[in-house]
Amino acid sequence: MARKYFGTDGIRGLTNISPMTAAMAMKVGMAAGAHFVRGSHKHRVVIGKDTRLSGYMLENAMVAGFTAVGMDVVLVGPMPTPAVAMLTHSMRADLGVMISASHNPFADNGIKLFGPDGYKLSDEDEAAIEALIDGEVSLAAASDIGRARRVEDARGRYIHAAKMTFPQALTLEGLKIVVDCANGAAYQVAPSALWELGAQVVAIGVEPNGKNINQRVGSTAPDTMCETVVASGAHLGIALDGDADRLIVCDEAGRIVDGDQLMATIATNWARRGLLRGGGLVATVMSNLGLERHLADEGLNLLRTKVGDRHVLEAMRRDGYNVGGEQSGHIILSDYATTGDGLVASLQILGELVQAGAPASEVLHRFDPVPQLLKNVRFKGGKPLDDARVQEAIAAAEAELNGTGRLVIRPSGTEPVIRVMAEGDDSAQVEAAVDRICAAVEQAAA
């Protein structure tokens, strides 16, 4: 069933344009609150946000919505998405809210909802909330309206929880680390956690002004981090995104280490220590074929899912894996978190670096990526992938790459775009395959 408001990761859009308006935020608060008011106990919701200017507006609107239906509100201010999920569970709240558009520009914003277990809501819960948004919600009696309070030690609680995931016998003393917080939600907690563990911290992207989140900094723009690592002589660079649920790393030479390499590092380390469950890890169809081959050489398997951390987590929970994620750096370590956590993932990487006693360039580049090319083709309408010319081009490319590569052709879930990805041992063959398919899609969409 098609969704009207919820997408693959909550509700998201351009601020002050439907659905990302103050009026809608209040309706979401009322609807989600009404849906989760169950039983006679006093109900509670935890609300966090990133550093976007519009966060103030949406936060206040949601407070009005939740209190109107009788929910108490706990405000934690700018905090990473995984921190909100953790605090929702630890505070015994009925619901958690993160106001963020993750790695998007500041003008966008979004609303992510977490259940009392700290996991993102099920499809059924989201459908029920959508129905209430467009329907009638019963308001609380005057004497039962909720209260709102701010918890001042929320950052400290999350820092402590994150630090507890780092091996107790280890320290970061002697390591110089550049941490890029994208002028986002982790601008206070990430540098503090690394410093408390003993690292010499060079912090960038830690001066949010409401409009500079993800602007030429963070995991989607890692050049500044890489340049700072080289210039400062740091051992490693860590880049988070706006809500700190993603992680991209660079080594001491300024070379990028993506999510595939990071997952390979964590999985093989955990396997060696007897901590890995599921016999491998879960990743999406976009993860590099080189990762799959590397894991096979280590006696580990790779379970692939559709694009999106939600699908990764579903597979992890269903099949008993405790490591999963995406090439983009959204890494889920279910022993420690219910969603992607860039800081926690970085601490696992740093622990491996300390134990190895070797440079990041030797420790973190676990495999040679197979040549991979992704191109997007925009179309105005219809279903280009159903066109005979497109299907013939795809079939021909699959036959050529058989045994040496693979194709991933999919429509975007957020815009009228067909994403065409191919990878294989022969880069020229890969490029030719992608170009032919893109040309066929363009003809079909004309």
N, C-alpha and C positions, 0 to 999 in steps of 0.2 A: 504494500500500500504506500503510495507516494506521500511524502511529508510536506506540510505547508511551511513549517518554521524550522524544525530541526534538520540539520544536515549530518554529515559524517562525524562532526565533532561539535555538537551543540548548535546553538543559534549564532549566526555570524553575519555581519554586514557593515556597510558604511554608516558611520555615526550620524544620527538625526535623519536618516532615511530608513523607512520601514524595511525590515523589522527591528532595526537597532535604534529605537527611540526610547525616550524616558517613559512614555505611555505604555509601550510594549513591555519594557522591563518591569514596570509595576504589575502588569497583567501576568507576566511569567511568575513573579513572586507570589501573587495571589493564587494562581493555578497550581504551581508546584507545592506551595504551602498547604493548600486545601487537599491535594492528593496525598500528602505525607502526614497529615494530621490523623493519626490512627491511635485509638486507645485514649485513656484518661490522663496519661502523664503530661507534664508540661513539655511542649515541643520546642525544638531548638534547631536553628540553621546557622552554619558558619559561612561567612562571606569574605572572600579574599579578592584581590585584584592585582593587575600589573600597574605600570606607571603612566598609562595613557591619560591624557587630559579628560577624556570622556568618562573615565572610571568613576570620578566623583558623582557625575550626573546619574549614571546607571546604578551605582551603589545606593545612593539615596532613594532612587525610585524603587529599587528592590526591597529596601528596608520598609518602605511604606506598604508595599504589597504583602510582604510576609507578616508584618505586625497587624495588618488589617484583618488577617484570617486567624490571628491568635498565636502566631509563632514568635518566640523570643529570637533575637538576632545577636550573633557574636561576630563582631567586626575585627579582622586581623590585619587590615591594611595591605600594602604591597607585599605579596608572598608568592613563591613559586606554586604552580599548579599542584605538584605532588605534595607540597606542604599543606595545602587546603584539604586534599584527600586524606592525608594522615591525621590532621587535626579534627576533621569531621568524625573519623572513627574513634580517635582517642578521647574526644570530648563527649562521646556518646550522643552526638547530634543525630537528628533524623534526616538531615539533608546538608549537602555542601554546595557552594556556588563559587566558581572562579570566573571573574569578569576579565576576559582577555581575548585577544585575537592572535595570540601566539607570536609567530614570526612575521605577521602582516604589518604594513605601515601604520603609523599612529592613528590615522583617520578611521581605520576599521576598529571594530570591537566585537566582542562575542560573549556569550553566556554558556558556561559548561556546568553541568549538574552532576553531583555525586550522591549516591545513596548512603545509608548509614554504615555500610561496610567499607566505604571509601572507594568503591568501584563506580565507574560511569554508569548511568542509568540504562536499563534494558530498553529494547524497542517498545515493549508493552507500556512501560512507565512513561516514555516520551510520547507515545500515542495518546495516553490518557491525559497527560498534561496539555497537549495540543487541543484536545476536545474541550478542556476546561477554559483554555485561553479564549476560545470562540464562543463559549457558553456562559452560564451563570454560576458564579461562585458565592457561596454563603459566607457573609462577613461575620466576624466575631461580635458578641455583645460588647457593649462599652466597657464593662468590667473585665472582659477577657482579652482585650487588645494586648498584643505582645510588647515587650520592651527591647531596647537595643543597648548593647554595651560594647566597649572596645577592650580587647585583651592585649595588654601591653607587652607581655612576655612571650607572645606567639613565635617571634623570630628565634628566641632562645630555645624554645621547645623543639623547633625544627632543626636547628643547628645541632643540638644534642642528639636527636634521632639520626641525623645524617652521619655524624661522627661515629656513632655506635656501629655503623656498617663497615668501618675501616678496621682491618685486623688489629687487635688489641696490642700485639707485641711490636707493632711497627710505629714509626714516626716519620714525618716529612722533613725533619731537620736535615739541612744540607741541600735541599731542593729549592731552586728558584723557579717560581711558577707564574706565568702570565695568565690572569683570568679575565676574560671579556664577558661582561654581564649584559651586553646589548642595551644598556640604559633601561633595563627591564626589571622584572620582579625579584631577581636574585642579587640586586646591586649591593645589598647589605649582607645577606646571609652567606653567600658563596665565599667572598674574601675572608669573612670572619671565621668560617669553618676551617678553611685551609690554614689560616694563621694560627688558629688554636691547636692544630695538629703539628705545628712546628715549621711550616713552610715560610720561605721569604716570598711575599706576595707582591706582584706588580699588577695592580687592578686598573683596567680600562673599561669604558662603557659603564661607569658608575656615577654618572652625573645626569640623571634623568630630569628633563624639564617639561614633561608632558607631551612633547612633540618629537623627541629624538629617539624613541624606542626603535631598535633594529636599524637605525639610520647609519649606514656604513660601518656598523659594528655587529657583533653577534655571530651565531653559527651560520647564518645565511650570507654573511659578508665578512669572511674570516681574514681578509688580507691585512687589516690593521693588526690583528692578533699575531699573524705570522711575522710581520715587519717588526713588531715590538719584541717578540721572542729573540729574533736575530740581533736586533740593536742592543738589547739588554743582556744578552748572553744567558738567557734563561734555559732551563733544562726541558721545558715543556710549555705549551700553550693550551688553554682550555677556553672554548667559546660556547656559551649558552645562548638560547634564543629568548624572546621577550618574556615568556612565562616559565623558562628554565626547565622545560621537560625534554629538551634536545641537547645533544652534546656533539661538538666537533673538536678534534684535537689537532695540534701540529707538533712535530718533533723539534729538536734543537736547531735543525737546519731550516726550519720554516716550512717543511713539507706537510701537507694536509694528511690527516688520518681520518677516514670517514667512518660511518657507523658500521659498515661491514667488517673493517679491520678491528674496530673496537669490540664488536661482538665475538669475533674469532679469538681475540686475546682473552676476553673474560671467560668464554666457554672452555677453551683449552686449559686455562688456569684452574677453573673450578673442577674440570674433569680430573686433572692431576691431583687435586686435593680431595677428591671424592665427594664434591658438593653438587655436581651437575646432575640434574634430573631430566628424564626424557631421552637420554642418550644423544643429545645434540641441542639444537636451538631452533626457534621459529623466526622466520623472516618473510618478507613479502616477495612477490614475483619480480620486484625491481632489484633485489639484491644480486650482486655480481656472481656470475658463474664460477669465478675464481674462488669465492667463499665456499661454494658447494664442493668444489674439488678439494680444497684445503681440508675441510671438515672430514671428507671421506678418507683422506690420507691419514687423519688422526683417529679414524675409527668412529667418527661421529656423524650424525645425520642432520640434514637440513629439511625442515618442514616449511613449505611455502604457503602463503595465504594471499588473498586479495590485498590491494594497497590500503593502508590505514592501520594505525596502531590498535584500533578497536578489534579488527579481525585477528591481529597477532595475539592480543590478550585472550580473546575467546578460544583460540586454538591452544594456547598455553594452559589455560584452566581446564579445557576439555581433555587434553592428552597428557597432562602432568609435567610440562616443561617449566623450568624456572629462569630461562634466559631467552629473550626474544627482542625483536626490534626492527628498525628500518635503516636503510642505507643513509638516510638523512640525519641519523643520529638520535632518533627517538628510541631509546633502549629501555626495556622493561625488565627489571630484576625482581621477580615476584616474591623472593624471600624477604625483600625489604620494602617494597612499594606496590601499590595497586595501579600505578600508571607510570609512564616514562618519567625518569628523574635524572636530569643532567648532572647534578652535583653528586648523587650517590653513584652513578655510573663512573664519573671521573675518579672517585675515591677507589673504586675497584681497579681502575687502570693505574692509578698512582701506587697502589699496593703491589701490583705486579712489577712496576718499575723499580720500586725499592727492593723487592725480593731478588730481582734479577741482577741488580747492581750494574746495569749496563745502560748505555744511552737509549733514549726513546726511539731513535732511528733504527736501532737493532731489535728492540723489543716489540714495537707496535706494528711494524709492517710485516704481517704474517704471511701474505701471499701476493703474487703479482696479479692484479686485476686483468680480466679478459677485456679486450677492447669493447666498449659499450657506447652506443649512440642513441640519444633520445631526441626526437623532433616532435613538435606540436603542429597540427593542421587545424585551423579554425574553419568552422562551417556555419551556415546561416540557419539550417533546419534540416529535417529529414533524418534518415539513418544511413549515412555513407557506408558503414561497414556491411550493410546488406547488399550493396551493389555488386554485381557479378564481376566487374573489372577489379574491384578492391579484393574480392575473395580470390580471384585468380592470381593477383600479385602476391597475396599473402601465402597462398599454396606454393607458388614457385619459390619464394624466399625460404619457406620451411623446408622444402626439398633440398635446397642448396646448403642450408645450415645444418642439416640432419647429422647428428653425431658430433658436430664441432661448435655448435652455438644454439641460440634460441631466440624466439620472437615474443614480445608482449605488446599486443595492440589493444587499446582500451579507450573508451570515451571518458573524459574527465567527469568527475562527480559534481563539479562546481561551476563549469563554464562550457560553452559550445566548442569544445576542442577534442580532437582525436589525438591521443598520445601514441606515437610509434617508436618502439624501442627494439633494438636488435643488439646482440652481442655474439662474439665468436672469436676464434683464434686469428682470423684474417681480417684486419681492420678495413681493408679496401672492400672486401666482400660484404662486411657489415654495413658500410656506408652506402654501397650500391643498393643493397636490399632495402634500407630505410628510405632512400631517395625514390626508388620505384614505387613503394607502397604509398608514400606521401603524395607522389604525383597522381596515383590512381584515386586517392581520397579527394584530392583537389578537383579532379575531373568529375567525380561523382557528386561533389558538393556544389559544382558550378551551376 
